[in-house]
Amino acid sequence: MSLQKPMQLIRENNRSLNIRHLRILPVIFGMLVCMSSAAQVQELYLKGTALMNQGEHAEARLLFEKVIDYDEDNQEALLRLAEIHQQAGNKPSALNYLDKLEKNAPGKGSYLKARIFALSGNAAEAVKYLEIHLNSEYRLPPSKILLDNAFSEIENSPEWRRLWSQNWYTADEELLQEILYLTGSAEYLQALEIIDAGLLEKGDWDALHASRGKVLHEMGQFQASIQSYNRAIEISSSQSDYFYGRAESYLALEKYKKAIEDLERAYRLKSENLELLMEIGLAYQKEGRFNKAIDYMDTYLGYYPSDTEARYLIGQIHFEAGQYLDALGQYNKCLKVETGDPRFFKARGKTYIKTKTLRYALNDLGMALDLDPEDEDLWYLKGQVRWSMNEREGAIRDWEHAARLGSFEAARMLEENTSR
C-alpha cells in the first residue's frame, strides 16, 4: 500500500492540532497570569502578616493596601487593615474596612466591630454586633469572648446581661469546649471518658477523634494518639490542626519523615501560620536533611529577618552540616542584635574551633563565660582551646574549674594530662 495517503492524513491532523493549540494559547496565558497574580497577592498578604506580628503596623498596612489594589474584596486583608486602624485609634477607617468586609462575608467583621464599640463604652452597639457575630459561622468559643478585656467596660450593662441570658452555643460546641478545658487542666482521664461517651452517642466525629489524639499525646501515648488523628483525618482531611497534631506525635516517636509530611500538609492548608516553616526546617534537621532544613529556615527568615532565635537555630544547622562559614555568618548577625545571650558567643566560639581560628574562639568562650560562669562545658572547651595553643597551665585551670562544676570530660583530661 502507498504511504502517500497515511502521510497526508498525518499532515492534516498536525495542522488541525496546531490550530487548536493556537486557539487555547490565550486561555492558557490568561490562566498563568491569574495564577501569578494570586501568588503575588498571597505573598504580599503573608509578608504583611509577618510585619503585623512583629508590631510593624505601618509597613504591614502598606502591604495589605497593595493586596486590596489587586483584589478589592480580599477578606483577610480587609480584616487586617481594620485591625491596624483600630489599634492606631482610627475608628472611622477601621469601621469603613469592616463595612466593606461585611458585604461579602456577613459576620466576619462583626466581632471586631463589637470590640471597637465596647472599647468606646457604647454597650448597645457592641452587643448589637456581638449578637451578629454569635449568629454567624465565624462564632468564637465563649471562653475567648468572655475573657476578652475589650468588653470589661460593658460587662455590667443590661445589654450585656441580656445577651448572655441566651444560650448561643450548640451542645456539640459546649462538649468540645469542656474537653478543651479538661485537657488544658491536665484532667486527661476525665476528658477521655467524655470523648468516648461522645463517640458512642454521636458516632464517628472528626473533632472528637482529634481531641482524643490531643489528650493521648499529652499523656505520652504517641502511637495511640496517631491512630486517633488517623481517624479524624480520614473523616476530614482539610483541617490543618489535625495534621499538626499527628506530626507532634510522629516527632515524639522520632518518625521524622512522616512528621515532615504532616507539617508540610498543615502549612499548605494554613499558610499564614508562618511559624510552621521553622518547625518543618527543624524536623528536616533531625532527619539529617540539612539543605532542606536550611531552605525552610531561610524562607522563615525572609518573613522574620530580626528573629535572632531562628538565626541561631539556622546557624546550628549549618554547623551540624559542616558549613562553618555560613554558621559564622548567622552567629555574627545574632550578635549584632543581641550581645547578652551566652549561647551566641558559645556557638560562634565552637565554630571558630572548627575553623582553627583559636584566638577568636578563646575570646568568644571568655565572653560566654562572663555571661554564664556556671556552664561546665564552656570551661571545658576553653581548656581544650588553651591546650591546643600550648597554654598548658591555663588549660589545666580551666579543666579543674569544669571538673568542679561536674564535667566528666574535663576530669578525664586532667587525669590523662596531669598524671604524666
Secondary structure, DSSP 8 states (H G I E B T S, - for coil): --SHHHHHHHHHHHHHHHHHHHHHHHHHHHHHHHHHHHHHHHHHHHHHHHHHHTT-HHHHHHHHHHHHHH-TT-HHHHHHHHHHHHHTT-HHHHHHHHHHHHHHSTTSSHHHHHHHHHHTT-HHHHHHHHHHHHTSTT---HHHHHT-GGGGGGTTSHHHHHHTTS--S-HHHHHHHHHHHHHHTT-HHHHHHHHHHHHHHH---HHHHHHHHHHHHHTT-HHHHHHHHHHHHHH-S--HHHHHHHHHHHHHTT-HHHHHHHHHHHHHH-TT-THHHHHHHHHHHHHT-HHHHHHHHHHHHHH-TT-HHHHHHHHHHHHHTT-HHHHHHHHHHHHHH-SS-HHHHHHHHHHHHHTT-HHHHHHHHHHHHHH-TT-HHHHHHHHHHHHHTT-HHHHHHHHHHHHHTT-HHHHHHHHHHH--
